[in-house]
Amino acid sequence: MSTELPPVAPEVLAEAVENLTARLRKKLDDATASCAESATGAADGSVTFRFGEDAVVTLRPGPAGTVTEAGQATCTCLLAPRCLHRAAALGAAPLADAAPVRSPEPATTAEPTGSSDPTGSTDASAPAELATQVEPAPSLTTAQLAAAAGLWHVAAEALAAGVTAGGAVVQAELLRAAHTARLAGLPRAEAAALRVVRGLRAARERRAAQRLGALTGAFRELLHTAGVLASGSADPAWTGTARRAYAQGGSLQVYGLCREPVFSATGYGGVVTHLMAPDGARYSVADVRPGGLARARGAGSASVALGGATLDHAGLARGGLRIVGATISPEGRLGAGRGVRATPLPGTPWTEQPAAPLFARPAAEAVAELSADPEAAESALLGCDVTVVGAAGEHLLVREARPDGPLLRLLPAHPHPELPHTENLRRIASYPGLVIRVLGRPDLDRAATLRPVAVGPVPGAPYTLRLPDEWLGRADLGYDRLQGMHFPPREAAPEPVPAAEGPDPLADSPLWRVRRLLESGVAGGRRAVAEAARGTEQQASASYVPLRRAGFTAAADLAAALAAEADRRPRDAFGRLADPSPDGYAWAWLAAATHLAAAERSLVAASWAATPIGATPTAR
């Protein structure tokens, strides 16, 4: 059984790599890959790594379980602390989230339970409730501009290197630039850099959960953020914030919608309960702490730490609260301060106010609004009534219960096998014709896809769910397990309506050619993209003909410009690179990636509209 390694602060690892000589840096990747097997844990929480007979590295994490200081990593060799052993051990450990620079908080407010998780990760298993944001700085300073310019240059170098050459040294440069950005007050840029480093690590380690598309999106966000900030004309909001700022909310009355487990790749886990006020405003109560998946599974019945309320999260998801002296973050997170008082209230079903309007609006209208603001879409919940068609590959196919309603795809909100999401959807799929009410999060990276977090019966429908009265008409798919008694008799099922899965405007479009070019650049670096520009001019232009034929002229032009820029490596009379800077290549890549993201968002929004079965797909 492998020993669990303590997370290491980015700046500690960056400093250790920076102190290595050029000769030792060349050996760092191999040393890092092999040292994790020799790790041995101790009762006091420290971890030791043995390198031969004379070198032993010891990591002694602090009270929070994280190595945050250089002195907490020691080596017994003569070159320490500038040794290969120490840098390899630190590189083998997971990357910790940088602690935000906190400002004084009013005495009447307090961070909610679990707010110590400062992760800015976009992993499919870590939803937006784990992201950190605060009030932006009033203006950009000289230090911020310099930090953004430095981060842009390092990010461009990492993009040109790609996954194949993005080893420990490249990652350390990104971490150093990210730390500089944090000190300059650019938490948004820092979070984007940390996402890229984690993605590079996962890709080089070939983890099963890592998707090249996710790393491509992380590079796009990092380059976009750093480029806008370094331009000097960015809105101050682009700096992001280092902590959540809670404001006084006065008296508040909220009712539970549902609860869902959350866990991140950095070891945090817990539960988030979604709430709604009578005026339709959305709120949430989170309990997220270190503990990963195990804590996420058990936190669904944990007590709610809010104003002395005698409720657990299961009760709050189907109940309500009257709060006096509420503190609220800009994202709607309710804080637990000393002046907060909460009294439990009876819950309301989804068929009554305030939840009923969620299911009264066509899903296509809600998605069209969310497509204009992808950041808001990460935490938004969408409700609709659907009729089950059946399983189709990895997803559940349903049709929105409206005249000419579109076919939708349901995917597990959290596909981990130890959570009941997947099993619940499989049970639902075995009842074609079942009419259910779904509350979930739209997946704007896939055509007409919804990731449900809770389901319930549709009032008045003869063939729908039959949930216990104490569930108040909904089942939380991440905690409640649907059984046979929760479904109607199969003999009462209506005649199945044959329906084939309609065309996928995103998959059927030739934009995959641009996506493949961008992802090949992330995987193989600038050299891999340059291969697309080689050959005869006729061969190079022919690959973009399907894009132009389908009307994606701008995408074709940007892809051709990217391939040409990647292959542009002028040399002087002595064979040396005349323009060694990767900036031109990074700008060309970013332009193509930004256009592709916008085009795909438009196609995804269009996929939520009703599409006739058998429509002719776009030329590929």
VEXTIMAR-96677 format. One record per residue (C-alpha): x, y, z. Coordinates in nm, 3 decimals, padded with zeros to 5 digits. Example, Ala and Ser with C-alpha at 12.3 -4.5 7.8 and 13.67 -1.06 7.14 Angstrom:
{{01.230,-00.450,00.780}}
{{01.367,-00.106,00.714}}
***
This chain:
{{00.000,00.000,00.000}}
{{00.147,00.337,-00.105}}
{{00.203,00.610,00.154}}
{{-00.011,00.921,00.119}}
{{00.218,01.219,00.065}}
{{00.145,01.559,00.224}}
{{00.060,01.847,-00.014}}
{{00.342,02.091,-00.083}}
{{00.300,02.467,-00.124}}
{{00.381,02.581,-00.480}}
{{00.645,02.830,-00.373}}
{{00.836,02.567,-00.171}}
{{00.864,02.335,-00.472}}
{{00.951,02.622,-00.707}}
{{01.236,02.736,-00.481}}
{{01.374,02.382,-00.450}}
{{01.391,02.340,-00.828}}
{{01.531,02.688,-00.881}}
{{01.825,02.606,-00.649}}
{{01.931,02.307,-00.861}}
{{02.218,02.326,-01.105}}
{{02.153,02.274,-01.477}}
{{02.303,01.924,-01.457}}
{{02.072,01.820,-01.172}}
{{01.765,01.967,-01.342}}
{{01.812,01.725,-01.631}}
{{01.782,01.436,-01.386}}
{{01.487,01.571,-01.191}}
{{01.202,01.408,-01.388}}
{{01.347,01.058,-01.355}}
{{01.425,01.108,-00.986}}
{{01.073,01.233,-00.914}}
{{00.907,00.940,-01.092}}
{{01.097,00.680,-00.891}}
{{01.108,00.827,-00.540}}
{{00.739,00.790,-00.449}}
{{00.780,00.413,-00.416}}
{{01.033,00.458,-00.134}}
{{00.809,00.683,00.077}}
{{00.744,00.571,00.433}}
{{00.498,00.736,00.669}}
{{00.552,00.790,01.042}}
{{00.309,00.821,01.331}}
{{00.373,01.196,01.365}}
{{00.258,01.258,01.006}}
{{00.606,01.296,00.857}}
{{00.711,01.108,00.543}}
{{01.062,00.990,00.460}}
{{01.218,00.904,00.124}}
{{01.535,00.694,00.101}}
{{01.777,00.759,-00.185}}
{{02.047,00.495,-00.151}}
{{02.230,00.451,00.178}}
{{02.339,00.806,00.252}}
{{02.048,01.029,00.153}}
{{01.714,01.042,00.338}}
{{01.460,01.316,00.274}}
{{01.201,01.393,00.542}}
{{00.884,01.596,00.486}}
{{00.731,01.730,00.808}}
{{00.398,01.900,00.727}}
{{00.260,02.172,00.951}}
{{-00.056,02.159,01.164}}
{{-00.274,02.187,00.852}}
{{-00.107,01.883,00.699}}
{{00.075,02.083,00.430}}
{{00.444,02.156,00.372}}
{{00.441,02.535,00.364}}
{{00.801,02.622,00.456}}
{{01.136,02.520,00.311}}
{{01.257,02.404,00.653}}
{{00.986,02.138,00.665}}
{{01.168,01.945,00.390}}
{{01.517,01.826,00.487}}
{{01.778,01.592,00.337}}
{{02.081,01.424,00.497}}
{{02.309,01.450,00.192}}
{{02.599,01.694,00.171}}
{{02.441,01.909,-00.102}}
{{02.123,01.980,00.097}}
{{01.917,02.188,00.068}}
{{02.028,02.239,-00.295}}
{{02.012,01.870,-00.374}}
{{01.828,01.657,-00.627}}
{{01.681,01.430,-00.356}}
{{01.494,01.707,-00.179}}
{{01.354,01.857,-00.501}}
{{01.243,01.513,-00.624}}
{{01.061,01.432,-00.299}}
{{00.882,01.767,-00.305}}
{{00.790,01.717,-00.670}}
{{00.643,01.372,-00.601}}
{{00.399,01.514,-00.345}}
{{00.067,01.662,-00.454}}
{{00.047,02.034,-00.512}}
{{-00.129,02.229,-00.237}}
{{-00.350,02.529,-00.290}}
{{-00.172,02.852,-00.210}}
{{-00.306,03.007,00.109}}
{{-00.486,03.332,00.030}}
{{-00.364,03.658,00.175}}
{{-00.640,03.736,00.422}}
{{-00.759,04.076,00.529}}
{{-00.925,04.161,00.860}}
{{-01.289,04.055,00.881}}
{{-01.565,04.223,01.077}}
{{-01.627,04.066,01.414}}
{{-01.984,03.979,01.317}}
{{-01.881,03.756,01.025}}
{{-01.695,03.431,00.996}}
{{-01.590,03.191,00.726}}
{{-01.837,02.907,00.673}}
{{-01.732,02.558,00.762}}
{{-01.495,02.438,00.495}}
{{-01.410,02.782,00.355}}
{{-01.045,02.713,00.431}}
{{-01.035,02.530,00.095}}
{{-00.895,02.793,-00.138}}
{{-00.892,02.569,-00.445}}
{{-00.965,02.725,-00.777}}
{{-00.973,02.388,-00.958}}
{{-01.215,02.307,-01.268}}
{{-01.192,01.930,-01.233}}
{{-01.522,01.751,-01.316}}
{{-01.532,01.635,-00.954}}
{{-01.487,01.977,-00.797}}
{{-01.783,02.213,-00.863}}
{{-01.786,02.589,-00.851}}
{{-01.862,02.600,-00.476}}
{{-01.491,02.535,-00.417}}
{{-01.374,02.839,-00.618}}
{{-01.241,03.144,-00.434}}
{{-01.327,03.501,-00.527}}
{{-01.329,03.838,-00.352}}
{{-01.372,04.206,-00.421}}
{{-01.131,04.320,-00.698}}
{{-00.854,04.572,-00.639}}
{{-00.931,04.928,-00.747}}
{{-00.654,04.944,-01.014}}
{{-00.356,04.756,-01.156}}
{{-00.020,04.843,-01.005}}
{{00.324,04.829,-01.161}}
{{00.398,04.509,-00.968}}
{{00.080,04.349,-01.099}}
{{00.163,04.438,-01.459}}
{{00.514,04.298,-01.420}}
{{00.384,03.978,-01.259}}
{{00.126,03.930,-01.535}}
{{00.390,03.984,-01.806}}
{{00.620,03.732,-01.640}}
{{00.338,03.479,-01.609}}
{{00.245,03.525,-01.975}}
{{00.603,03.457,-02.085}}
{{00.634,03.145,-01.869}}
{{00.294,03.018,-01.986}}
{{00.393,03.072,-02.350}}
{{00.714,02.874,-02.291}}
{{00.515,02.592,-02.128}}
{{00.269,02.584,-02.419}}
{{00.551,02.568,-02.673}}
{{00.706,02.279,-02.476}}
{{00.382,02.081,-02.444}}
{{00.317,01.786,-02.216}}
{{00.608,01.586,-02.356}}
{{00.864,01.850,-02.250}}
{{00.663,02.002,-01.965}}
{{00.851,01.828,-01.687}}
{{00.938,01.936,-01.337}}
{{01.152,02.231,-01.446}}
{{00.880,02.382,-01.667}}
{{00.625,02.326,-01.392}}
{{00.850,02.492,-01.136}}
{{00.880,02.800,-01.357}}
{{00.501,02.819,-01.371}}
{{00.480,02.780,-00.993}}
{{00.735,03.056,-00.938}}
{{00.541,03.289,-01.168}}
{{00.215,03.192,-00.996}}
{{00.364,03.274,-00.656}}
{{00.480,03.611,-00.785}}
{{00.130,03.676,-00.915}}
{{-00.016,03.593,-00.574}}
{{00.219,03.832,-00.397}}
{{00.125,04.102,-00.650}}
{{-00.244,04.049,-00.578}}
{{-00.347,03.849,-00.889}}
{{-00.525,03.545,-00.741}}
{{-00.718,03.472,-01.060}}
{{-00.399,03.440,-01.262}}
{{-00.239,03.233,-00.988}}
{{-00.532,02.990,-00.978}}
{{-00.517,02.952,-01.358}}
{{-00.144,02.871,-01.341}}
{{-00.198,02.609,-01.068}}
{{-00.465,02.441,-01.282}}
{{-00.217,02.415,-01.570}}
{{00.052,02.266,-01.346}}
{{-00.189,02.006,-01.206}}
{{-00.301,01.925,-01.559}}
{{00.058,01.882,-01.678}}
{{00.130,01.652,-01.389}}
{{-00.177,01.441,-01.449}}
{{-00.107,01.417,-01.822}}
{{00.256,01.314,-01.773}}
{{00.150,01.056,-01.514}}
{{-00.123,00.937,-01.753}}
{{-00.394,00.943,-01.490}}
{{-00.720,00.790,-01.603}}
{{-00.929,01.094,-01.507}}
{{-00.715,01.343,-01.699}}
{{-00.858,01.475,-02.027}}
{{-00.644,01.657,-02.278}}
{{-00.939,01.886,-02.347}}
{{-00.940,01.999,-01.984}}
{{-00.570,02.087,-02.000}}
{{-00.631,02.274,-02.326}}
{{-00.901,02.478,-02.154}}
{{-00.667,02.547,-01.861}}
{{-00.398,02.679,-02.095}}
{{-00.655,02.896,-02.272}}
{{-00.772,03.047,-01.944}}
{{-00.416,03.108,-01.822}}
{{-00.298,03.275,-02.143}}
{{-00.617,03.478,-02.172}}
{{-00.599,03.602,-01.812}}
{{-00.226,03.678,-01.819}}
{{-00.248,03.844,-02.160}}
{{-00.536,04.072,-02.062}}
{{-00.367,04.171,-01.736}}
{{-00.029,04.230,-01.898}}
{{-00.184,04.456,-02.162}}
{{-00.232,04.727,-01.900}}
{{-00.589,04.798,-02.011}}
{{-00.762,04.525,-01.812}}
{{-01.059,04.591,-01.592}}
{{-00.956,04.557,-01.223}}
{{-01.202,04.268,-01.190}}
{{-00.957,04.054,-01.387}}
{{-00.729,04.045,-01.084}}
{{-00.976,03.821,-00.898}}
{{-00.979,03.813,-00.522}}
{{-00.786,03.627,-00.256}}
{{-01.077,03.550,-00.026}}
{{-01.452,03.560,-00.003}}
{{-01.590,03.884,00.140}}
{{-01.903,03.831,00.348}}
{{-02.148,04.117,00.377}}
{{-02.436,04.170,00.617}}
{{-02.758,04.029,00.478}}
{{-03.001,04.112,00.758}}
{{-03.294,03.877,00.808}}
{{-03.339,03.597,00.558}}
{{-03.579,03.310,00.494}}
{{-03.456,03.021,00.279}}
{{-03.585,02.678,00.175}}
{{-03.387,02.372,00.071}}
{{-03.371,02.258,-00.291}}
{{-03.124,01.969,-00.276}}
{{-02.779,01.868,-00.154}}
{{-02.484,01.724,-00.342}}
{{-02.144,01.578,-00.249}}
{{-01.836,01.772,-00.354}}
{{-01.473,01.668,-00.358}}
{{-01.161,01.799,-00.526}}
{{-00.836,01.659,-00.657}}
{{-00.654,01.842,-00.376}}
{{-00.808,01.626,-00.103}}
{{-01.109,01.833,00.007}}
{{-01.453,01.681,00.041}}
{{-01.794,01.756,00.187}}
{{-02.144,01.861,00.097}}
{{-02.317,02.169,-00.044}}
{{-02.688,02.227,00.023}}
{{-02.863,02.454,-00.225}}
{{-03.126,02.695,-00.094}}
{{-03.374,02.944,-00.237}}
{{-03.544,03.249,-00.090}}
{{-03.909,03.343,-00.158}}
{{-03.791,03.612,-00.403}}
{{-03.602,03.352,-00.610}}
{{-03.251,03.438,-00.489}}
{{-03.016,03.139,-00.464}}
{{-02.803,03.059,-00.160}}
{{-02.595,02.768,-00.037}}
{{-02.449,02.623,00.281}}
{{-02.122,02.432,00.246}}
{{-01.934,02.193,00.469}}
{{-01.607,02.125,00.286}}
{{-01.293,02.014,00.468}}
{{-00.989,01.794,00.406}}
{{-01.092,01.433,00.371}}
{{-01.166,01.375,00.003}}
{{-01.425,01.127,-00.115}}
{{-01.468,00.957,00.225}}
{{-01.576,01.281,00.384}}
{{-01.799,01.372,00.091}}
{{-01.990,01.046,00.138}}
{{-02.048,01.102,00.510}}
{{-02.106,01.476,00.511}}
{{-02.458,01.445,00.372}}
{{-02.589,01.383,00.723}}
{{-02.347,01.616,00.905}}
{{-02.486,01.893,01.125}}
{{-02.533,02.236,00.972}}
{{-02.296,02.482,01.140}}
{{-02.508,02.791,01.097}}
{{-02.640,03.004,01.380}}
{{-02.704,02.715,01.619}}
{{-02.959,02.550,01.386}}
{{-03.045,02.198,01.500}}
{{-03.050,02.054,01.148}}
{{-02.829,01.828,00.943}}
{{-02.775,01.875,00.570}}
{{-03.028,01.604,00.488}}
{{-03.291,01.792,00.689}}
{{-03.194,02.132,00.549}}
{{-03.220,02.005,00.188}}
{{-03.587,01.926,00.259}}
{{-03.649,02.198,00.517}}
{{-03.591,02.568,00.566}}
{{-03.428,02.829,00.787}}
{{-03.520,03.171,00.920}}
{{-03.188,03.351,00.966}}
{{-03.126,03.669,01.163}}
{{-02.803,03.863,01.108}}
{{-02.714,03.662,00.798}}
{{-02.373,03.706,00.632}}
{{-02.358,03.639,00.260}}
{{-02.070,03.608,00.013}}
{{-02.097,03.746,-00.342}}
{{-02.163,03.388,-00.464}}
{{-02.454,03.344,-00.225}}
{{-02.265,03.139,00.033}}
{{-02.413,03.180,00.382}}
{{-02.157,03.248,00.653}}
{{-02.153,03.127,01.012}}
{{-02.067,03.431,01.223}}
{{-02.105,03.495,01.594}}
{{-02.404,03.720,01.533}}
{{-02.592,03.476,01.311}}
{{-02.905,03.310,01.452}}
{{-03.104,03.046,01.261}}
{{-03.439,02.879,01.334}}
{{-03.559,02.571,01.140}}
{{-03.869,02.601,00.921}}
{{-04.087,02.337,00.753}}
{{-03.977,02.264,00.399}}
{{-04.175,02.318,00.081}}
{{-04.206,02.073,-00.211}}
{{-04.083,02.159,-00.559}}
{{-04.443,02.210,-00.668}}
{{-04.479,02.518,-00.445}}
{{-04.302,02.848,-00.409}}
{{-04.017,02.929,-00.425}}
{{-03.897,02.626,-00.628}}
{{-04.192,02.595,-00.870}}
{{-04.071,02.866,-01.116}}
{{-03.750,02.667,-01.173}}
{{-03.948,02.406,-01.365}}
{{-04.185,02.643,-01.546}}
{{-03.931,02.785,-01.790}}
{{-03.816,02.602,-02.107}}
{{-03.466,02.465,-02.059}}
{{-03.346,02.617,-02.388}}
{{-03.417,02.971,-02.264}}
{{-03.223,02.917,-01.941}}
{{-02.925,02.763,-02.123}}
{{-02.917,03.050,-02.374}}
{{-02.869,03.294,-02.086}}
{{-02.608,03.078,-01.915}}
{{-02.407,03.039,-02.236}}
{{-02.333,03.412,-02.224}}
{{-02.178,03.371,-01.877}}
{{-01.993,03.035,-01.849}}
{{-01.864,03.114,-01.499}}
{{-02.220,03.153,-01.368}}
{{-02.319,02.831,-01.547}}
{{-02.074,02.630,-01.335}}
{{-02.292,02.678,-01.026}}
{{-02.635,02.736,-01.183}}
{{-02.913,02.480,-01.138}}
{{-03.166,02.417,-01.412}}
{{-03.502,02.243,-01.366}}
{{-03.720,02.065,-01.622}}
{{-03.972,01.782,-01.658}}
{{-03.858,01.498,-01.883}}
{{-03.978,01.164,-02.018}}
{{-03.730,00.877,-02.005}}
{{-03.640,00.733,-02.347}}
{{-03.370,00.489,-02.234}}
{{-02.997,00.435,-02.204}}
{{-02.783,00.542,-02.499}}
{{-02.415,00.463,-02.455}}
{{-02.275,00.633,-02.147}}
{{-02.574,00.861,-02.092}}
{{-02.948,00.848,-02.025}}
{{-03.159,00.979,-02.310}}
{{-03.470,01.179,-02.214}}
{{-03.707,01.417,-02.388}}
{{-03.820,01.742,-02.232}}
{{-04.190,01.710,-02.147}}
{{-04.303,01.997,-02.368}}
{{-04.456,02.013,-02.716}}
{{-04.169,01.942,-02.956}}
{{-03.933,01.921,-02.659}}
{{-03.569,01.843,-02.743}}
{{-03.388,01.520,-02.665}}
{{-03.152,01.568,-02.371}}
{{-02.866,01.359,-02.239}}
{{-02.831,01.299,-01.865}}
{{-02.485,01.223,-01.727}}
{{-02.387,01.157,-01.362}}
{{-02.295,01.473,-01.176}}
{{-02.018,01.273,-01.007}}
{{-01.938,00.946,-01.188}}
{{-01.727,00.801,-00.907}}
{{-01.843,00.440,-00.846}}
{{-01.862,00.491,-00.468}}
{{-02.131,00.757,-00.513}}
{{-02.485,00.657,-00.613}}
{{-02.525,00.896,-00.908}}
{{-02.448,00.641,-01.179}}
{{-02.649,00.359,-01.023}}
{{-02.952,00.584,-00.977}}
{{-02.945,00.689,-01.342}}
{{-02.918,00.325,-01.448}}
{{-03.231,00.242,-01.253}}
{{-03.419,00.534,-01.406}}
{{-03.306,00.427,-01.754}}
{{-03.468,00.085,-01.702}}
{{-03.814,00.250,-01.690}}
{{-03.881,00.389,-02.041}}
{{-04.177,00.626,-02.044}}
{{-04.119,00.735,-01.682}}
{{-04.193,01.104,-01.633}}
{{-03.967,01.274,-01.378}}
{{-03.874,01.620,-01.262}}
{{-03.500,01.689,-01.282}}
{{-03.286,01.953,-01.114}}
{{-02.931,01.964,-01.243}}
{{-02.638,02.155,-01.384}}
{{-02.612,02.204,-01.763}}
{{-02.285,02.082,-01.915}}
{{-02.186,02.355,-02.159}}
{{-01.903,02.143,-02.300}}
{{-02.147,01.886,-02.442}}
{{-02.451,01.914,-02.666}}
{{-02.787,01.915,-02.480}}
{{-02.639,01.754,-02.169}}
{{-02.762,01.793,-01.812}}
{{-02.593,01.656,-01.500}}
{{-02.878,01.598,-01.252}}
{{-02.824,01.635,-00.878}}
{{-03.184,01.557,-00.771}}
{{-03.502,01.412,-00.921}}
{{-03.867,01.398,-00.818}}
{{-04.213,01.297,-00.939}}
{{-04.415,01.512,-01.179}}
{{-04.751,01.615,-01.026}}
{{-05.046,01.452,-01.200}}
{{-04.837,01.215,-01.412}}
{{-04.966,00.855,-01.385}}
{{-04.627,00.696,-01.454}}
{{-04.378,00.875,-01.232}}
{{-04.168,00.824,-00.920}}
{{-04.326,00.721,-00.590}}
{{-04.104,00.864,-00.320}}
{{-04.158,00.843,00.057}}
{{-04.343,01.133,00.217}}
{{-04.042,01.219,00.432}}
{{-03.837,01.282,00.116}}
{{-04.072,01.574,00.037}}
{{-04.099,01.485,-00.331}}
{{-03.730,01.470,-00.429}}
{{-03.433,01.235,-00.413}}
{{-03.075,01.364,-00.391}}
{{-02.893,01.146,-00.644}}
{{-02.560,01.183,-00.464}}
{{-02.693,01.047,-00.132}}
{{-03.035,00.881,-00.170}}
{{-03.045,00.542,-00.344}}
{{-03.351,00.473,-00.557}}
{{-03.501,00.126,-00.505}}
{{-03.769,-00.071,-00.684}}
{{-04.038,00.050,-00.445}}
{{-03.971,00.408,-00.558}}
{{-04.089,00.327,-00.914}}
{{-04.436,00.250,-01.051}}
{{-04.525,-00.104,-01.168}}
{{-04.373,-00.181,-01.506}}
{{-04.705,-00.306,-01.640}}
{{-04.842,00.048,-01.602}}
{{-04.582,00.186,-01.843}}
{{-04.717,00.362,-02.152}}
{{-04.640,00.238,-02.500}}
{{-04.275,00.319,-02.572}}
{{-04.227,00.586,-02.833}}
{{-03.935,00.492,-03.059}}
{{-03.683,00.774,-03.069}}
{{-03.334,00.762,-03.207}}
{{-03.072,00.997,-03.076}}
{{-03.078,01.310,-03.286}}
{{-02.777,01.470,-03.456}}
{{-02.517,01.627,-03.231}}
{{-02.435,01.972,-03.378}}
{{-02.111,01.985,-03.181}}
{{-01.984,01.637,-03.271}}
{{-02.107,01.660,-03.629}}
{{-01.939,01.993,-03.700}}
{{-01.588,02.004,-03.854}}
{{-01.463,02.207,-03.558}}
{{-01.299,01.888,-03.435}}
{{-01.020,01.968,-03.681}}
{{-00.935,02.287,-03.493}}
{{-00.976,02.113,-03.158}}
{{-00.737,01.837,-03.264}}
{{-00.481,02.093,-03.380}}
{{-00.497,02.280,-03.047}}
{{-00.481,01.963,-02.839}}
{{-00.190,01.829,-03.040}}
{{-00.008,02.151,-02.954}}
{{-00.078,02.101,-02.585}}
{{00.035,01.739,-02.599}}
{{00.337,01.766,-02.829}}
{{00.422,02.133,-02.814}}
{{00.497,02.374,-03.095}}
{{00.675,02.107,-03.299}}
{{00.358,01.895,-03.319}}
{{00.154,02.187,-03.455}}
{{00.426,02.270,-03.706}}
{{00.386,01.925,-03.861}}
{{00.039,02.033,-03.978}}
{{00.192,02.310,-04.189}}
{{00.443,02.088,-04.364}}
{{00.388,01.932,-04.703}}
{{00.265,02.104,-05.016}}
{{00.060,02.422,-04.991}}
{{-00.230,02.241,-05.153}}
{{-00.224,01.965,-04.889}}
{{-00.213,02.216,-04.603}}
{{-00.508,02.417,-04.733}}
{{-00.714,02.105,-04.815}}
{{-00.740,02.013,-04.447}}
{{-00.940,02.332,-04.382}}
{{-01.181,02.298,-04.676}}
{{-01.451,02.124,-04.462}}
{{-01.439,02.416,-04.220}}
{{-01.490,02.671,-04.495}}
{{-01.760,02.461,-04.658}}
{{-01.952,02.449,-04.328}}
{{-01.924,02.826,-04.284}}
{{-01.645,02.826,-04.023}}
{{-01.422,03.056,-04.229}}
{{-01.272,03.236,-03.930}}
{{-01.187,02.905,-03.762}}
{{-01.012,02.787,-04.079}}
{{-00.812,03.110,-04.108}}
{{-00.706,03.102,-03.743}}
{{-00.605,02.736,-03.763}}
{{-00.399,02.799,-04.076}}
{{-00.233,03.100,-03.913}}
{{-00.150,02.891,-03.605}}
{{00.010,02.614,-03.811}}
{{00.210,02.867,-04.011}}
{{00.330,03.049,-03.699}}
{{00.432,02.720,-03.537}}
{{00.647,02.636,-03.840}}
{{00.801,02.984,-03.858}}
{{01.145,02.944,-03.703}}
{{01.378,03.188,-03.888}}
{{01.750,03.141,-03.837}}
{{02.048,03.369,-03.889}}
{{02.358,03.298,-04.096}}
{{02.500,03.087,-03.812}}
{{02.191,02.868,-03.780}}
{{02.070,03.029,-03.459}}
{{01.703,03.111,-03.402}}
{{01.646,03.472,-03.502}}
{{01.320,03.497,-03.307}}
{{01.339,03.256,-03.009}}
{{01.043,03.414,-02.830}}
{{00.729,03.193,-02.815}}
{{00.498,03.495,-02.785}}
{{00.384,03.496,-03.148}}
{{00.299,03.126,-03.134}}
{{00.116,03.167,-02.801}}
{{-00.096,03.455,-02.938}}
{{-00.186,03.255,-03.249}}
{{-00.280,02.952,-03.036}}
{{-00.486,03.167,-02.798}}
{{-00.675,03.331,-03.085}}
{{-00.772,02.994,-03.232}}
{{-00.862,02.851,-02.889}}
{{-01.077,03.149,-02.793}}
{{-01.267,03.141,-03.122}}
{{-01.319,02.765,-03.091}}
{{-01.459,02.800,-02.737}}
{{-01.707,03.067,-02.850}}
{{-01.816,02.864,-03.153}}
{{-01.867,02.551,-02.944}}
{{-02.072,02.743,-02.687}}
{{-02.301,02.863,-02.964}}
{{-02.349,02.510,-03.097}}
{{-02.418,02.374,-02.748}}
{{-02.682,02.642,-02.685}}
{{-02.845,02.559,-03.020}}
{{-02.853,02.187,-02.931}}
{{-03.104,02.256,-02.653}}
{{-03.362,02.363,-02.909}}
{{-03.588,02.095,-03.055}}
{{-03.416,01.922,-03.349}}
{{-03.601,01.697,-03.592}}
{{-03.485,01.337,-03.578}}
{{-03.294,01.244,-03.887}}
{{-03.169,01.594,-03.968}}
{{-02.872,01.597,-04.201}}
{{-02.544,01.635,-04.008}}
{{-02.299,01.912,-04.093}}
{{-02.017,01.817,-04.328}}
{{-01.714,01.698,-04.138}}
***
